[in-house]
């Protein structure tokens, strides 16, 4: 534990709370929707606003980084923000904070009670698009570092502190890995803090330890050059829709394990301790099913629901189609069929090897007379930080102090994001610090952030730099 005094941190946060929330509201008024070209200028304005505010916070370096096109003739990416505050301590470790300043589309007619880009505070919550995802969780670092300095009497952080805040995460981060590779030297760090995640609930503070990766593909199957009569040709020529159905039927075995040979190569089984920690979480499966609007669970045998969605690789059929889809019957053999598959990956799996294995597996199931094309999208690598890593333990300790000594439990994320690119390119452990809760409604109408939890994020950040300085020495 660092020597940052808790009372001094809390006093400083209380004294600066209103100004902090006012600044956040000003930022939230900028509709930085990266997915909509009409908001390109707003995304840039958001980046410029943040860079100016980081300079005001005290960062000696705060820059708007242009993101180069991914290919000749392609559009330029949305601007990112980089900031850096070196520590006066010559042997201080370096920590990079990641977040994003772009937001999802939002309009009053989507079901919002108020204008999504005019923040409203009521009932201890701030409602606005981006309040939780991700402007609020990026912005708590500004007050957090100032509280860290005020409480310790330092003139610079206990770590060399860097921030990278991208502008197109909500558009799939298409340029992010290239940006990290191009700027590798400027972004070099001993640890990465991702503040684009959440906690289990208001009463159960948690730290995420990893995210799954993702690979997806589209399989086009071609048979006859046109739809043909099933009475004249059925039973004598191959049917691409039948082949599609057989591929889907063969994707899993009777235990719901993915049947692609080599798919599980490198997957590390959970330890007894990891399984016990997951079991400690107050998981209500019936309530979870209600939120999913589903009526039962199904998955890999021998694993709980949480283990399946967080720690195990999966294969899903995202779409299947081919042949006649209109009313009534049409007795044809269709000329083509289409499959869309996605694979969630866990630590130890290599997306390139998964792609190769799936290609080989599909090719082996294509009969004579059927031509196929398989196209993979850009893959996302999985990331995982071991529970005993000193940086993770320091983060959990900082959060526990902010939450009055509560035990911090550990989760994982079933989804995927750009965090793995940071881990892969920079070779640094990735830690997740977020204080959003499921009811905050990311991507939904009436997105909000709980103000008490937002300030807990500020407080955690205030302790974290001293705690990490000790852990990473």
N, C-alpha and C positions, 0 to 999 in steps of 0.2 A: 504494500500500500504506500502511496506517495504521501508527502507531508502537506498536501493541499488541505487546509482546514475546512470541514464541512460547513460550519456556521458562517464563515466568511463567504463561501460560495453562495449559500442560500440567500444571505443578505444582499449580495451584489445582484443576484438574479431578480429578487423581489423589487429592488430599487430601479431596475432597468426593464422590467417586464413590459410596461405600457409602450415604451419607445420601441422595443423589440417587436411587439405585435403590430404596432403601427407600420413599421418598416416592412414586415412580412405582408401585411395587407396591401401595401403599395406595390409590391412585387407581384402579388396574386392578381392584381388588376390588369396585368399585361397578358393578353391571350396568346401565349406562346405555343400554339398548336402546330407541331411539326408536320403532321399528316396533311394539312390543308395549305396548299401553295399561297392562298390569299393571306395567310398569317406569317409568311416568310419574314416580313419586316418586323413583326411582333416578336418572333423568335430571336432575331438579332437584337432588338431593343431589350429583351429580357437578359441576354448575355451581357450587353453593355451595362445594364442596370446593376447586375450582380458584380461585375468587375469593379465598378465604381464603389459599390458598398463594401467590398472586400478591402479595397484601398482605404476607405474610411475606417474600417475595423482595425487596421494596422498592418495588413500584409504589405511588405515592401514591394512585392511583385504581384501584379494582377493583370492578366492579359486575356484578350479575346483571341482564340485560335481559329483561324480559318481552316475548314475541313475540305480537303481537295477532292475533286471528282474521282469516282472509283474507276472510271475508264474514259478514254478520249471521247469528247462529245457528251458525256454524262453531266447531269446537273451537279453543282457544288453542294456539299453537305452543309448541314446547319452548324453554326458556330458553337464551339465549346469554350469554356472558361477555365483558365489555369491560374492558380495563385500559389505563392510560396512564402513562408516565413521561417527563415533559418533560426536555429537555436544558438544562443551564445555559448552553450556548452560544446566544446570541441569534439567530444566523443558521443554526442547525442545521436540516437537512432533516427531514422527517417520514416515518417508515416504519411501515406497518401490517402486522402478521403475522396471517395467517388460518390457522385449523385448525378441527377439530371434536372435541367431546368425547363424542358419541354413538357407539355401536358396533353391529355386526351381531348378530343373534340367535346364541346359542351354547348348546349343552347337551352334556353328557358323551356321551349316546347318539348324537350326530351323528358320532362317530368320534374324539373327543378322548381322548388318553392320560391326561389329568388334568382336574380341574375347570377349565373355561375362565375362571372368575373367581377362581381362587386361583393367582396367579402362581408359576411354578416356574423356577428358574435351573439349567440344566444345559448342559454343553458350550459355555460362553461365550454362551448365548442365554437370553433370557427369554421363556417361553411364557405367553400369556394373550390373551384376546380384547381387542383394542385396543392391544396392545403395539406394533404397527407402524402400524395404521390406527385412530385417528390419535393416541392419547394419548401414546405414546412420542415422536412427532415434534413434538407441541405442547410437551411437557414439557421437551425439551432446551433450549428457549429460556430456561427459568428459571435453569439453571446457566450457560448461555452468557452471559447478561447479567451475572451475578455475576462470572464469570471475566473478562469485559471490564473491569469496574470495578476488580477487584483487580489486574489486570495493568497498568492504566494509571494507577492512583491517582485516578481520577475518582470523583466522588460522584453523578454522573448519566450516562446514556449519551451517546455522541457524536451521537446522533440523537434526535429526539423519537419515542419508541418507543410504539407502540400495538399491542394485541392484540385480535382479534375471534375468538372461539371459539364456533361455532354448535352447536346441540344437535339438529339434525335432518338432517344431511347424508346419513346412511344411509337416510333416508326421502324423499330426493329434494329436500331444501332447498325445500319448498313456499312458505315465507314469507321466504326469504332476500333476494330482490331488494327486496321491499317494506321489509324491515328496513333494508337499506343505503340505500334512498331516504329513508326516514324519518329516519335518523340520519346523513345525508350530512355535515353540518357536523362532528359529533364524529369521524367516520371519515376526514375529509379527509387525504390523504397525497401525498407526492411519489413514492412507490413502494410496491408491495404485495409481500410475501413470502408465498407459499403453501407451507406445510409439510404437505402432504397428497399426497405423490408419492414417487418413488423414484429409484434409480440403475439403470444397466444391469446391473451385477454387483458382487460384492465386490471384484474386481480392476480394474474399469473405472468410476471415478467419473464421473458425468455430471450435467449440469444440463438440466432440461426447459425448453424455450423457448416452448411453446404447447400448447394443447389444442383439439380440434375442437369445434364446436358440434353441436347436435342439433335436428331437427324430426321429428315423427312424426305419422302420421295413420291413421285407420280409415275404410275406404270400405265402406259398406253398399249392396248392389245388390238391387233388388226388381223381380221380374217379375210372373208371375201371382199372384193373391191366395192361391193354395194350390198345392201340388205337383199337377201334372197329367200325364196319360198321354202318354208320348213317342210312342206309335204313333198316337194320335189327333191330337196337336197338334205333334209334332216336325217341324221344318223349316218351320213356318208361324208360330210365335210366338218371340220372343227368349228366350234362355236366360241368366239372370244368371250362372250358373257359367261359361259360355262367355265372356261379357263379361269376367269377372274374369280368366280365363286370358289373354285377348287383351291386357288392360292390363298384366299381368305380363310377357308376351312382348315388349311394346313398350317396356318400361322402359329397356332398354339396347340400344345398337347393336352391330354386329359386333365393335367394338373395346372392348366393355365400358364405353363411356362412357354416362353417363346421358343419355337421349334427350329429356328435358323441355326445351323451348326456353327459353333464358335461364338454365339451371341454372348454367352456368359463368361467368356475368357477374360480373366483379370478382375472380375467382380469379387470384392472382398465381403465375406460374410460378416454380419454384425457380431460383435462380442457380447458376452452375457451382460456386461455393464451397460453397453449401448442399448440393448433391448430393455433393460430395467429402467433406464432413464426415460426412454420413450413411454414405457408403461406408466410412469409417474404422472404424466400429463392428464389433466381431467378431461379426457376425450369421451364425448357422448355420441356414440355411433348413430343412434336414431335421429338426433338433432342434425348431425352432419348429413345424413341422408335427406332430411327435409330441405336443407340448403341446396343440395344437389338436385332436388326434385326427382329423386330416384326411389326405387322400392326394394332394393336389396343390394348386397355386396357380392362381388365376384372377383377373384384374383388368384395370384400364385399361391398354391397350397403351402401351408406351413408358416405363413406370415400374417401378422395382424394388418388391419386396414392402414394404420399410420405407417407401418413398415413398407407396405406396398406402394404408397403414394410418395414416400420420401426417400426410401433407401434401396428400392429394387428397380431394375430396368424394366421397361414395358414396351409393348408394340400395340398400336391402335389403328383400326381402320377409320380414317377420317371421312372417306367418301367412296362410294362405289356406284357405277352407273354403266348403262349400255342398253341398246335396243329400244324398243317402243315403250314410252312412258305415258301415253295418253289414255283416255277412257276406252273401255272395251278391249277386245283382243285384236292382235295383229300377228298372224302366224308367220314369223320371219326368223331367219338366222341373222342377227345383226352383224354389220360389217366391222364394228369396233366395240370396245369396252374400256373403262377407265377405273383405276384404283388410286386412292391417295392414302398413304401410310405414314405414320410418324412413330419414332422410337425415342423414348426418354431414357437417358443413359446415366449411369452412376460412376463414381470414382473408380478408376481402373480400366474403364472402357475407352477405346480410341474411336472417335467417329469415323476416321478413314477406314479402319478395319471393319467396322460395322457396315459401312457402305459396300465394301468389297464382298463381305459375307452375304449381304442381302442380294446383291447383284448375282452372285453365283447361285444362290438358293432359288431365286426367281427363274433364272435361265434354265435350271434343271427341270422346271415344271412347265416349260413351254413345249407343246407338242408340235410335230411337223404340220405345216400349213398355217401356223400362227406366227406372225411377226410381232415383236414387242420392242418398246423403247422405254427405258427407265431413266428418270431425271431426278437428281438429288438437289435440294436447296442448300443454302449455306448452313453449316453445322455449328452448334454451340457445344463447347466442351463442359463436362461436369467439373465441379470444384468441391473440395471438402477439406476442412481444417481439423486435425486430430484433437480430441477432447483434452489431451494433456499438453497441448501446445502452450507455452508460457504467455504468449500474446492473447490467446483466447481466455486463459484464466485471469489475466489482468483485466480484460474487458468485462468479464462476468463480475469481478470484484468491484469495478467502478460502478456498474449498474446496480449491484447490491447496495452500495453506499447510497446511491440516489433514491433507492426504493426502501430506505430505512432498514436495511439488513435482511430483507427478504431473500430467500434462496432463489437463485437464478437457475432456471431449467433450460434445457437445450432442445432445439427443434431443427428441422431441415425444411427446405422448400422443395415442393414437387415440381415446380415450374423451372424455367431456364432464363438466364439473363447474361449480360456481358461481363459479369464478375469473373468468370473463368478465363476470359481473355487477359485480364489483368494478372491473374495468378500464373497463367501460362507464359505470357511474354515477359513479365517482370520477375518471375521466379520468387514471388513473395506470398506469404500466407494471406488469405482473404478472410476478414472478420466482418460480421454483420451487426451494425448498431442501428436499430430502428425501434420506434416507440408507437407506431401506428397499430391499430387493432382492427379485427375483421369488420366491425360495424362502421368503419370509416368510409367504406364504399368506394374504393379505388375504381376508377373508370365508370362509375355509376352516377346517376343524378344525386344531388345533395351530398356530394363528397364533403367530408369534414375531418377535423383533427381535434382530439380532446386536449384542451389547453393545459390541464394539469399534467398529462403525459408528455406533451410537447416540452414543458419546462423540466420534466424528469430527464428528457433527452439532453437538454442544455446542461443540466447538472452532471449527468454521466460524462458528457464530453469534457466538462471542466476538470473532473478527476482523472480522466483517461490519459491525458498526455503525461502527467507525472507517473501514473501507474505503468504505462507502457515504457517510459524511459527506464524504469527499474527492471522491467521484465525482459527487455530486449538487449540490455547491456551484456 
